[in-house]
Amino acid sequence: MFTKVLIANRGEIACRVIKTCRRLGIRTVAVYSEADAGARHVRMADEAVLIGPPPARESYLRIEAILDAVRQTGAEAVHPGYGFLSENEDFASALAESGVTFIGPPVDAIRAMGSKSAAKQLMEKAQVPLVPGYHGDNQDPAFLQQQADAIGYPVLIKASAGGGGKGMRIVNDSSEFAAALSSCQREAKSSFGDDHVLVEKYLVRPRHIEIQVFADTQGNVVHLFERDCSVQRRHQKVLEEAPAPGMTLERRAQMGKAACDAARAVGYVGAGTVEFIASQDGTFYFMEMNTRLQVEHPVTEMITGQDLVEWQLRVAAGETLPLAQEQLSIRGHALEARIYAEDAAKGFLPSTGRLIHLDPPVETLNVRVDSGVEQGDEITPYYDPMIAKLIVWDEDRDRANARMLNALAHYRVAGVANNVEFLSRLVVCPAFTTADLDTGLIERERDFLFPHQEAVPNEVYALATLAELLREAQEAASGASVHEDPHSPWHRRDGWRLNSGFTRSVKLRAGDDERTIHVTYAPVGLYVLDLDGRSVEVRGLLSADGALRAELGGRRLSATVIVAEEKRHVFVDGRSYLLSAVDPLYLPGSGTGPDNRLTAPMPGRIVALLAEPGQVQEGTPLLIMEAMKMEHTIRAPSAGTLKAFRHGVGDQVSEGSELVDFEAEATAREVKLEPDAV
């Protein structure tokens, strides 16, 4: 076994690999960019090496920088994680030439599966079922459109070197093909350095089912059963589970055999995932083989009781597979939810910022949290905005689903927009609970998953007000302690008056709803709140971490109230609410700029200008930004005049940068940013 392993990755997967290495007594080396100098994976590793500036292409994607780190530290092997260089044949070759073990498949296998087109041709020879489509080398746009027309719409354009949902577009009509092809190729070139695409028939209501395979250097190949990854948005997985609901023993055996045949066809070694697309009747077709560990591997670990990273290390060290096929079995059901810094209500727009409060559920034998960040860390614009993976296990799917809902209710994040509440709605969505699954589930269930914003309950205003009052009292007591007479009533903030009571107002805002809560101070830590004409007696205890034990009108409950400047994040009953404390000295009308400004809502790069100066209608695409590894289209917020663009193609823009000169006809103007539908 190795004594020192370098992890050529970052975030939660780097932390995940470090945990297994630590358990096996293997020293670890982290690599990091300047943006990740204080990152969790750097703090966890035994050693760490700086490899470059924040952009991935200048750090995590620099093969020579990784090789330098290997030489500096004397690492015997490199674990690539997933993403970045994990499926890069040049990287694997460079390591082999340096005498360093690549904890992954042989270079020939990476090469064979790195091109989706070549992989499908190889699978066809191995008699693995394929979706009808064109997988050849002719990339002439007119020829590709002819192929799509012959296949019949809808079709899927997919980057041949792609993955992770990037470089993919669904085309429903021939008239849409040229624009979709151009966008797909542009995104593929940016993400993978290769704009080669393939065109396939797009199955209506398909399921995405993948098989985990493992092979060793002695020729043994096994599968560790299937995962259902059908719940996706823009071809990126949101919820994964194992085993797949409704899977029969016969079909599991068929898919497992096909996956093992695919691995044998390329002389595979190590962990791999063979991805299939399946119709509702169970017919399945090969999509691609990912020559690495998958993000969703923990659900397989939970149902098999195996550590797949340990398997990778042992196989890479030349050992045989730990178990034979007949020794592997499924126990129970596991679910994985990806916790992202993104705003689901705004088209899953990525969010950046500091995690001012991060309180995941307690880990147990049934609940696991794989995270690359901790409270106080930053979600930067340079990398994927994943906060963590939440994995749960139980005896069956219904129990696992209930456990996931409970775990999400105890996942509290403040400082960035996040998808925790969206995931909570997803796991109780009838289509999901009844396993009526397909890759279009989220779009199909939009009305349920994206409800109209409800008014903030009075109870939440009461909790935020109580926390405000208790915090003021604590600050006053702390300040009084440094005075000569700390017990002087003049230092108190409890409404004490010599010969009378005291009433004041607290103003809070949620969106456009502003509330004035009248507070009457009563004896012994009791307050009387006037909420919309109804009086409620409240009292409570507030901890330094924001935990609030409250009594509202005789009802006792627990909540958490986190303060971040003027914002008040209230967590209660599995929900989160964002309020703002209103400064009574604030004078409205001090706008931040002219109404006709369209600004960048996040850092990014301009990749295309779509309109000509002149009159445009509401919703007209104006330009495309690339941010957080995805393309986003900025559209005209109303009918008006596009006067000029402020930036050209290729320009980097910071958050808040003015993008265009736009004169709107309407009075309300805001940037409409929506990730491109794929």
Solvent accessible surface area in square Angstrom, and as a share of the most:
residue,aa,sasa,rsa
1,M,96,0.43
2,F,23,0.10
3,T,91,0.53
4,K,36,0.15
5,V,0,0.00
6,L,0,0.00
7,I,0,0.00
8,A,2,0.01
9,N,5,0.03
10,R,46,0.17
11,G,12,0.11
12,E,13,0.06
13,I,4,0.02
14,A,1,0.01
15,C,2,0.01
16,R,17,0.06
17,V,0,0.00
18,I,2,0.01
19,K,80,0.34
20,T,3,0.02
21,C,0,0.00
22,R,139,0.51
23,R,144,0.53
24,L,45,0.22
25,G,65,0.62
26,I,6,0.03
27,R,118,0.43
28,T,3,0.02
29,V,0,0.00
30,A,1,0.01
31,V,0,0.00
32,Y,39,0.15
33,S,0,0.00
34,E,97,0.43
35,A,35,0.27
36,D,6,0.03
37,A,61,0.47
38,G,51,0.49
39,A,15,0.12
40,R,43,0.16
41,H,1,0.00
42,V,24,0.14
43,R,117,0.43
44,M,30,0.14
45,A,14,0.11
46,D,76,0.39
47,E,51,0.23
48,A,41,0.32
49,V,18,0.10
50,L,91,0.45
51,I,8,0.04
52,G,12,0.12
53,P,48,0.30
54,P,26,0.17
55,P,32,0.20
56,A,17,0.13
57,R,153,0.56
58,E,64,0.28
59,S,0,0.00
60,Y,1,0.00
61,L,69,0.35
62,R,100,0.37
63,I,41,0.21
64,E,92,0.41
65,A,6,0.05
66,I,0,0.00
67,L,14,0.07
68,D,54,0.28
69,A,1,0.00
70,V,7,0.04
71,R,137,0.50
72,Q,130,0.58
73,T,18,0.11
74,G,52,0.50
75,A,6,0.05
76,E,72,0.32
77,A,0,0.00
78,V,0,0.00
79,H,0,0.00
80,P,6,0.03
81,G,1,0.01
82,Y,31,0.12
83,G,37,0.36
84,F,45,0.19
85,L,3,0.02
86,S,2,0.01
87,E,62,0.28
88,N,49,0.25
89,E,55,0.24
90,D,93,0.48
91,F,0,0.00
92,A,2,0.02
93,S,31,0.20
94,A,21,0.16
95,L,0,0.00
96,A,68,0.53
97,E,152,0.68
98,S,56,0.36
99,G,71,0.68
100,V,17,0.10
101,T,46,0.27
102,F,22,0.09
103,I,2,0.01
104,G,19,0.18
105,P,6,0.03
106,P,53,0.34
107,V,33,0.19
108,D,96,0.50
109,A,0,0.00
110,I,2,0.01
111,R,116,0.42
112,A,25,0.19
113,M,10,0.05
114,G,35,0.34
115,S,37,0.24
116,K,10,0.04
117,S,4,0.02
118,A,44,0.34
119,A,1,0.00
120,K,0,0.00
121,Q,87,0.39
122,L,53,0.26
123,M,0,0.00
124,E,114,0.51
125,K,167,0.71
126,A,33,0.25
127,Q,164,0.73
128,V,7,0.04
129,P,53,0.33
130,L,36,0.18
131,V,4,0.02
132,P,80,0.51
133,G,32,0.31
134,Y,40,0.15
135,H,24,0.11
136,G,14,0.14
137,D,119,0.62
138,N,65,0.34
139,Q,43,0.19
140,D,71,0.37
141,P,77,0.49
142,A,63,0.49
143,F,52,0.22
144,L,0,0.00
145,Q,45,0.20
146,Q,116,0.51
147,Q,47,0.21
148,A,0,0.00
149,D,69,0.36
150,A,88,0.68
151,I,42,0.21
152,G,23,0.22
153,Y,54,0.20
154,P,29,0.18
155,V,0,0.00
156,L,11,0.05
157,I,0,0.00
158,K,5,0.02
159,A,0,0.00
160,S,3,0.02
161,A,35,0.27
162,G,14,0.14
163,G,19,0.18
164,G,45,0.43
165,G,3,0.03
166,K,24,0.10
167,G,0,0.00
168,M,23,0.10
169,R,10,0.04
170,I,51,0.26
171,V,1,0.00
172,N,100,0.51
173,D,68,0.35
174,S,39,0.25
175,S,98,0.63
176,E,81,0.36
177,F,1,0.00
178,A,65,0.50
179,A,77,0.59
180,A,17,0.13
181,L,4,0.02
182,S,56,0.36
183,S,13,0.08
184,C,0,0.00
185,Q,36,0.16
186,R,70,0.25
187,E,3,0.01
188,A,0,0.00
189,K,115,0.49
190,S,51,0.33
191,S,41,0.26
192,F,68,0.28
193,G,51,0.49
194,D,55,0.28
195,D,64,0.33
196,H,36,0.16
197,V,0,0.00
198,L,0,0.00
199,V,0,0.00
200,E,6,0.03
201,K,61,0.26
202,Y,36,0.14
203,L,31,0.15
204,V,114,0.65
205,R,87,0.32
206,P,3,0.02
207,R,39,0.14
208,H,16,0.07
209,I,9,0.04
210,E,0,0.00
211,I,1,0.00
212,Q,0,0.00
213,V,0,0.00
214,F,0,0.00
215,A,1,0.01
216,D,3,0.02
217,T,81,0.47
218,Q,99,0.44
219,G,60,0.58
220,N,69,0.35
221,V,21,0.12
222,V,6,0.04
223,H,21,0.09
224,L,1,0.00
225,F,19,0.08
226,E,0,0.00
227,R,0,0.00
228,D,3,0.01
229,C,0,0.00
230,S,1,0.00
231,V,3,0.02
232,Q,11,0.05
233,R,23,0.08
234,R,39,0.14
235,H,37,0.16
236,Q,28,0.12
237,K,26,0.11
238,V,8,0.05
239,L,3,0.02
240,E,1,0.00
241,E,4,0.02
242,A,0,0.00
243,P,22,0.14
244,A,3,0.03
245,P,17,0.11
246,G,78,0.75
247,M,29,0.13
248,T,70,0.41
249,L,145,0.72
250,E,123,0.55
251,R,75,0.27
252,R,34,0.13
253,A,62,0.48
254,Q,80,0.35
255,M,1,0.00
256,G,0,0.00
257,K,134,0.57
258,A,11,0.09
259,A,0,0.00
260,C,9,0.05
261,D,41,0.21
262,A,0,0.00
263,A,1,0.00
264,R,132,0.48
265,A,43,0.33
266,V,18,0.10
267,G,48,0.46
268,Y,8,0.03
269,V,25,0.14
270,G,6,0.06
271,A,1,0.01
272,G,0,0.00
273,T,0,0.00
274,V,0,0.00
275,E,6,0.03
276,F,0,0.00
277,I,20,0.10
278,A,4,0.03
279,S,29,0.19
280,Q,92,0.41
281,D,107,0.55
282,G,12,0.12
283,T,60,0.35
284,F,24,0.10
285,Y,53,0.20
286,F,0,0.00
287,M,19,0.09
288,E,25,0.11
289,M,5,0.02
290,N,9,0.05
291,T,3,0.02
292,R,34,0.12
293,L,1,0.00
294,Q,4,0.02
295,V,21,0.12
296,E,1,0.01
297,H,0,0.00
298,P,0,0.00
299,V,0,0.00
300,T,1,0.00
301,E,11,0.05
302,M,39,0.17
303,I,3,0.02
304,T,20,0.12
305,G,65,0.62
306,Q,43,0.19
307,D,31,0.16
308,L,0,0.00
309,V,0,0.00
310,E,31,0.14
311,W,5,0.02
312,Q,8,0.04
313,L,0,0.00
314,R,67,0.24
315,V,2,0.01
316,A,28,0.22
317,A,38,0.30
318,G,37,0.35
319,E,63,0.28
320,T,73,0.43
321,L,17,0.08
322,P,54,0.34
323,L,45,0.23
324,A,41,0.32
325,Q,58,0.26
326,E,147,0.66
327,Q,110,0.49
328,L,14,0.07
329,S,79,0.51
330,I,53,0.27
331,R,148,0.54
332,G,19,0.19
333,H,11,0.05
334,A,0,0.00
335,L,0,0.00
336,E,0,0.00
337,A,0,0.00
338,R,21,0.08
339,I,0,0.00
340,Y,20,0.08
341,A,0,0.00
342,E,5,0.02
343,D,36,0.19
344,A,9,0.07
345,A,87,0.67
346,K,125,0.53
347,G,29,0.28
348,F,13,0.05
349,L,26,0.13
350,P,15,0.09
351,S,20,0.13
352,T,43,0.25
353,G,22,0.21
354,R,122,0.44
355,L,0,0.00
356,I,34,0.17
357,H,15,0.07
358,L,19,0.09
359,D,65,0.34
360,P,50,0.31
361,P,13,0.08
362,V,125,0.72
363,E,95,0.42
364,T,79,0.46
365,L,172,0.85
366,N,31,0.16
367,V,13,0.08
368,R,45,0.17
369,V,11,0.06
370,D,8,0.04
371,S,15,0.09
372,G,7,0.07
373,V,20,0.11
374,E,76,0.34
375,Q,105,0.47
376,G,33,0.32
377,D,24,0.12
378,E,99,0.44
379,I,10,0.05
380,T,28,0.16
381,P,38,0.24
382,Y,96,0.36
383,Y,6,0.02
384,D,51,0.27
385,P,8,0.05
386,M,29,0.13
387,I,1,0.00
388,A,0,0.00
389,K,0,0.00
390,L,0,0.00
391,I,0,0.00
392,V,0,0.00
393,W,24,0.08
394,D,14,0.07
395,E,86,0.38
396,D,62,0.32
397,R,32,0.12
398,D,106,0.55
399,R,137,0.50
400,A,0,0.00
401,N,17,0.09
402,A,62,0.48
403,R,82,0.30
404,M,0,0.00
405,L,68,0.34
406,N,87,0.45
407,A,3,0.02
408,L,2,0.01
409,A,29,0.23
410,H,96,0.43
411,Y,8,0.03
412,R,44,0.16
413,V,7,0.04
414,A,1,0.01
415,G,31,0.30
416,V,13,0.08
417,A,39,0.30
418,N,43,0.22
419,N,3,0.02
420,V,11,0.06
421,E,36,0.16
422,F,4,0.02
423,L,0,0.00
424,S,19,0.12
425,R,64,0.23
426,L,0,0.00
427,V,1,0.01
428,V,62,0.35
429,C,0,0.00
430,P,77,0.48
431,A,8,0.06
432,F,2,0.01
433,T,50,0.29
434,T,101,0.58
435,A,31,0.24
436,D,58,0.30
437,L,3,0.01
438,D,2,0.01
439,T,25,0.14
440,G,29,0.27
441,L,0,0.00
442,I,7,0.03
443,E,114,0.51
444,R,94,0.34
445,E,40,0.18
446,R,103,0.37
447,D,138,0.71
448,F,83,0.35
449,L,0,0.00
450,F,41,0.17
451,P,68,0.43
452,H,174,0.78
453,Q,169,0.75
454,E,116,0.52
455,A,85,0.66
456,V,19,0.11
457,P,59,0.37
458,N,56,0.29
459,E,44,0.20
460,V,2,0.01
461,Y,0,0.00
462,A,2,0.02
463,L,0,0.00
464,A,1,0.00
465,T,0,0.00
466,L,0,0.00
467,A,4,0.03
468,E,17,0.08
469,L,2,0.01
470,L,22,0.11
471,R,63,0.23
472,E,25,0.11
473,A,31,0.24
474,Q,83,0.37
475,E,97,0.43
476,A,17,0.13
477,A,65,0.50
478,S,73,0.47
479,G,33,0.32
480,A,7,0.06
481,S,75,0.48
482,V,123,0.71
483,H,93,0.41
484,E,182,0.81
485,D,78,0.41
486,P,55,0.35
487,H,163,0.73
488,S,14,0.09
489,P,45,0.28
490,W,204,0.72
491,H,50,0.22
492,R,118,0.43
493,R,118,0.43
494,D,53,0.28
495,G,11,0.11
496,W,83,0.29
497,R,107,0.39
498,L,141,0.70
499,N,137,0.70
500,S,77,0.50
501,G,62,0.59
502,F,55,0.23
503,T,79,0.46
504,R,62,0.22
505,S,53,0.34
506,V,11,0.06
507,K,82,0.35
508,L,0,0.00
509,R,83,0.30
510,A,14,0.11
511,G,64,0.61
512,D,153,0.79
513,D,52,0.27
514,E,78,0.35
515,R,48,0.17
516,T,58,0.33
517,I,1,0.01
518,H,87,0.39
519,V,0,0.00
520,T,55,0.32
521,Y,21,0.08
522,A,28,0.22
523,P,103,0.65
524,V,130,0.75
525,G,49,0.47
526,L,27,0.13
527,Y,11,0.04
528,V,38,0.22
529,L,0,0.00
530,D,50,0.26
531,L,9,0.04
532,D,105,0.55
533,G,69,0.67
534,R,158,0.58
535,S,80,0.52
536,V,12,0.07
537,E,96,0.43
538,V,0,0.00
539,R,93,0.34
540,G,18,0.17
541,L,137,0.68
542,L,24,0.12
543,S,57,0.37
544,A,117,0.91
545,D,93,0.48
546,G,7,0.07
547,A,39,0.30
548,L,0,0.00
549,R,161,0.59
550,A,5,0.04
551,E,45,0.20
552,L,17,0.09
553,G,54,0.52
554,G,61,0.59
555,R,121,0.44
556,R,196,0.72
557,L,20,0.10
558,S,68,0.44
559,A,4,0.03
560,T,8,0.05
561,V,7,0.04
562,I,18,0.09
563,V,56,0.32
564,A,23,0.18
565,E,156,0.70
566,E,78,0.35
567,K,76,0.32
568,R,14,0.05
569,H,24,0.11
570,V,0,0.00
571,F,9,0.04
572,V,4,0.02
573,D,100,0.52
574,G,27,0.26
575,R,95,0.35
576,S,45,0.29
577,Y,36,0.14
578,L,90,0.45
579,L,1,0.00
580,S,26,0.17
581,A,26,0.20
582,V,25,0.14
583,D,80,0.41
584,P,118,0.74
585,L,151,0.75
586,Y,126,0.48
587,L,142,0.71
588,P,110,0.69
589,G,79,0.76
590,S,83,0.53
591,G,69,0.66
592,T,138,0.80
593,G,38,0.37
594,P,88,0.55
595,D,98,0.51
596,N,49,0.25
597,R,81,0.30
598,L,2,0.01
599,T,34,0.20
600,A,1,0.01
601,P,46,0.29
602,M,8,0.03
603,P,37,0.23
604,G,9,0.09
605,R,64,0.23
606,I,1,0.00
607,V,12,0.07
608,A,13,0.10
609,L,68,0.34
610,L,79,0.39
611,A,19,0.15
612,E,142,0.64
613,P,82,0.51
614,G,28,0.27
615,Q,131,0.58
616,V,13,0.07
617,Q,122,0.54
618,E,105,0.47
619,G,26,0.25
620,T,36,0.21
621,P,50,0.31
622,L,0,0.00
623,L,3,0.01
624,I,10,0.05
625,M,1,0.00
626,E,28,0.13
627,A,6,0.04
628,M,12,0.05
629,K,75,0.32
630,M,12,0.05
631,E,3,0.01
632,H,2,0.01
633,T,7,0.04
634,I,1,0.01
635,R,64,0.23
636,A,0,0.00
637,P,10,0.06
638,S,6,0.04
639,A,26,0.20
640,G,1,0.01
641,T,37,0.22
642,L,1,0.01
643,K,107,0.45
644,A,41,0.32
645,F,44,0.18
646,R,133,0.49
647,H,54,0.24
648,G,30,0.29
649,V,95,0.55
650,G,37,0.36
651,D,59,0.31
652,Q,115,0.51
653,V,8,0.05
654,S,70,0.45
655,E,105,0.47
656,G,37,0.36
657,S,25,0.16
658,E,45,0.20
659,L,2,0.01
660,V,1,0.01
661,D,33,0.17
662,F,1,0.00
663,E,87,0.39
664,A,8,0.06
665,E,125,0.56
666,A,43,0.33
667,T,123,0.71
668,A,83,0.64
669,R,68,0.25
670,E,120,0.54
671,V,38,0.22
672,K,78,0.33
673,L,23,0.11
674,E,77,0.34
675,P,13,0.08
676,D,23,0.12
677,A,89,0.69
678,V,15,0.08
